[in-house]
């Protein structure tokens, strides 16, 4: 990952961890508070119940003349305070010397017993166990959250990483594509200055290189500013075809490629610049991947526009990917993988369909259905 991806990755992890751990700690606190309150209530009612039960046994033993037998309850201790006890006791429920204590005057001085004291340490034992359980639950939750956060971050970053790689390749390809015409322009200009004469060959090289730069500029402009609203017009595609073919005549003749045009009048509602960009990308793509001394056929009817070349062709397994952004169907020629994607976008924008048929080593045909 590059530095930008790392920052995005760790920002996502920190944000996810921070928000999730806050939720974990809040949930743990609420759970602990609820369980502690429940344990407190349980202990209080248990102590009260035992105190009332013992008081009832004392009263019954006194009135029936029976021997008092106190029940055994695991984890609980009893103490009977006689009337003569000088130490002062306060009725109620409280904590004393590590015990939860209930002092009750329930015996009503029967059997000379003034108070019944019931106490237990069970509350604190269970509270410690609850604290350990909550702490363990928090640790396990933190571990799970950390693992999930990294897995989610990886999944989140995967398409971004792939797109970053595509963009980096795109920038490299654009740089390479720009370098070729720029170098040709520099060399042609240098030759013209050295010779002091502007012959046809030099001017032709300058014109070809300039048009290559303009084609790249138009593609990049469409990718970045295609959402700009422009009015549609009724455009005659036959005229556009002738204009685009004339524009690329120098480039096609440089490769000794014959362009055969068979058109009839066909008008559609489209943004004029989009129509030219559509045909320009299809034709420049055909020229780019055609072999020298080959032929390109352009056929325009009322139903479709077809551009067929005798180039390198496209493998069957790559036919489904040629219209994807940054996808290049062949490494034989240059390019940066946006031309056919732009063609597809324009066709989608104006309710047209584009299809491709190809045979590897024989050529390709791109057909736009109106």
N, C-alpha and C positions, 0 to 999 in steps of 0.2 A: 504494500500500500504506500502511496505517496503521502506527503505531509498533510494535504487537504483531506484525503480519505481517513488518515489517522485521527485528525481533529474531529471529523464527523463521527467516526466510530466511537471514540472516547466520550464525545459530547452526548451521543445517544445512550451509551452505557451509563454515564453519570446521571443523566436525566431519568432514565428508567430505574436505576438503582435507588436514586434519591426518593422519587415518588413512591416506588414500591415498598422500600424499607420504611418510609414514613407510615404507609398503610399497615405494614406488618407490626411496627411498634405500637401504633394506635390500637390495632386489633388485639395485640397481646395485653396491652394495658387495660382495655375494656374487659377482656376475658378474665384477667387476673382480678380486677375490681369486683366483677360479678361473682366469681367463685369465692373470693374472700368474704364478700357480704353473705353469700349463701352458707359458707362454713360458720361464720359468726352467728347467724340466725339458728343454724342447726345446733350449735354448741349451747347457745342460750336456752333454747326450748328443751334440750335434753337435760340440762342442769335444773331448770325449773320443774320439769316433769319428775325427776328423781327426788327433788326437795319436797314436792307435794306428795309423792308416793310414800316417802319416809315419814313425813308428818302424819299422813293417814294411818300408817302402821303404829306410830306412837299413840295416837288417839285411840285407836282400836284396842291396843294392848292394855292401855289404862282403863278403858271402860269395860273390857271383857275380863280383866284380871289375868291376862295371858303374859307369857314371857316375850319380851321384844326380840325379834330376830330381823336383823337388817340384811337386805339382799346384797349379793355381790355383783358388781357391775365393772367389767374390765375397763381399766383406764380412768376410773372415777374413785374418788376418796370421799368419806363422810366424817363429819365431826358434829357431836351433840354438845351444845352449850347449856349448862345447868343454870338455874335461877341465881345461884349464889356466886356465879362467876363475876369477878370484879372488872375484868377487861370489857371495855365498851365495844359493842359491835353495831355496825350499820347495815340495815337491810338493803338488798339490791344485788346488782350484777356488776362485777368489776374484776380488774386484774390485780393480783397480789402475789409477790414472790415467784413469778413465773407460772402462776396458775390462773385459769379462768375460774372465778368463784361466784357462787350464788349463796347469799345468806337469807334464810327464810324464817319468819316467826310463826310458821304454820302449825307447830305442835300446840300452841295456845296454853303453854305451861303444863301440859299433861306430862305425867311421869317426871315432873320437876324439870322438864326440858323447855328452855326459852327459845333457843335458835337451833335450826338445822343448817349446817354448812356442807355444801357439796362443791367439790373442786376437781379440776382435771388439767392435765398437760397435753391432752390429745389435740386440742386446737392448735397449739404451736407446732406440734409434730406434723400435723396435716398441712399447716400453713407453709412449713419449710419444704415439704414434699411438693406442694403446689408451686412454690417459687422455683424449685429445681426443674419441675416439669415445664413451666413457662420459659425459663432460661434455655432449656434444651430445645423447646419448640422454636424459640427465636433463632437459635444457632442453626438449626436444620433449615428453617425458612430462609435465613440469610444465604446459606449455601445454595439452596435450590434457586433462589432469586438471582444470585450471581451467575450460576450456570445458565439459567434461562436468558438472562440479559445478554450474555456473550453469544449464545446461540442465535437469539433474535437479532442482535447487532450484525452477526455474520450474514444472516439471511437478508437483513435490511440493506447491508452494504454490497451484497453480491451484484444486484443489477446496476448499482451505482458504479461499482468497480468495473463491470463489463462496459458500461457506457463511457467511463473515463478512458478505458483502453481504446475504445472505438474513437473517441475524440482525439486522443493522442496520435493514433494512427492516421486519423483524418487530417490533423494539423501537419503531420509529416508528409502525407500525400499531397496536400495543398501546397506545402512548401516546395515539394519536388515539381509539381505541376507548374507552379509559378516560375520556378527556376529555369525551366526549359525555354519558354518564350522570352523571358527577361534576358537570358544569356544570348538568345538569337538576336534580340533587339540590340544588345550591346555590341555584338560582333558585326551586325549589319551596319550599325551607325559608325563603328570604328573603321570598317572597310570603306564606307562612303567618304568619311573624313580623310582617310589616308589617300584614296584614289582621287578625291576631289571631283568625282563624277558620280551622279546618282543613276546607275543603270537599272534596267527593268528587274533583274534578278534580286538586287539589293532591296528595291522597293517592294517586290513581291514577298520577300522574307519578312520585311518589316510589317507588311499588311497581315500576313498569316499570324505572326506572333501577336500582333495587336488584337486580332480577332480571337485568338486563344485566350488572351487575358480578359477580353470582354465577356466571353462565354463563362469563364470562371466567376467573374464579377456578377453576372446576371444570376447564376445559380446560387451564389452565396447571398445575394440580395433577396432572392425569393425565399430562401430558408429562414432568413432573419426578419423579413418585412412582409411576408405573404398575407398577414392578417390585415394589412392596410386595405380599406374599402375603396374599390374602383368600380365605375359603372360598366355593365355589360353592354356590348354592341353586337349588331348583326354583322358577322365577319365572314368574308368569302375565303374559305380555306385554300382554294386553288391559287389565289393571289398570294396568300401567305407562304404556300409551298414554293412558288416560283421565287419569292423574295429570299427565303431561307436557303434554297439551293444556290442562288446567285451569291449569297453571302459566303457560303462554304466552297465556292468554285475553286478558289486558289488552293485551299487545303486539299481538296479532292484531286485536283490536277497535279499537285506536288507528289501524290502517291499513285498517279496515273490510274485513278478510279473513275470509271464512267458512271454517271448518274442518269438513269432513264426515268423520265417523268411521264406518267399517264394520269391526267386529272380531268375532272368535269366540275362544273360549277356546283359548289356545296356551301351553303350558308348556315351558320349556327350562331346562337347567342353565347358569347364568351367575352371575357376581357381580352382585348387585342394583344396585350403584352404576354398574357398567359398562352394564347394560341402560338405566338412566335417561340416562346420558351419551350412549349411542348414539342413542336416540330424541330426546333434547334437541338434539343437534347437527344431526340431520336436519331436525327441525321448525323450529328457529331459522334454519337456512340457507334453508329454503323460505320462511319469513316474510320474511327479510331481502331475498331476491331476487324476491319477488312484488310485483306492482303493486297499488296501492290498489284496493279494491272488486273483488278477484279471489277465487279459491277455491282451497283446498288440500284434497286428498282423501287420507285415510289408510285403507288397506285391509290388514287382517290376516287371513291364512288359515293353514291348517296347513303350507303350503309356504313362504310368504314374507310379508314386510312391505313394503308399498309406500307411499311418500309422493310425491304428485304435485302440482305447483304450476302456476300459470298466469303464471309470471314472465318474466324477460328471456331465459331459455334460455342454452345454452352452445354455442359454436361447435364444429363437428365436430373441428377440429384440436386443440381443447383438452380433448376428452373423456378422453384417455389421461393427462392431467396433473392432473385435479381432485383425485385422492387423494394427491398428493405434498405433503409437508410444506412449508409457506410458500407453496403455490401458490394463487393467487386466480383463479377462473374469470371474474370480471367486476369491473370497477372502478365499476359503477353504485352498489353499496352498499358499506358498510364491510367490516370483517373483517380478519383477519390470517393467513388461510391455514392454520389448524390443524384446523378443525372436521371437514372431510371426511377428513383424514389420520387423525384420531382414530377416526372411523367405520371406516376400513379396518383400522386396527390392532386394534380390538376384534373385528371380524369375523374377522380372521386368528387372533386369540387363541382364539376359541371355535368354530373350524371352520365359519364361515359365509362366504357369498360375497355381495359387494355389486356391483351393476351400475348403470349410469346410461344413460338414453336421453334425448335432448333435441333440441328444435328451436328454433333461435335466434328470439327474439321471441314464442314461443308457450308455452314452459315446459319443465320437466324432471321426470323421474320417477326416483327412487332406489328400488331394490328390493333387499332383503336376503333371500337364500335360506337357509333353515335346513338 
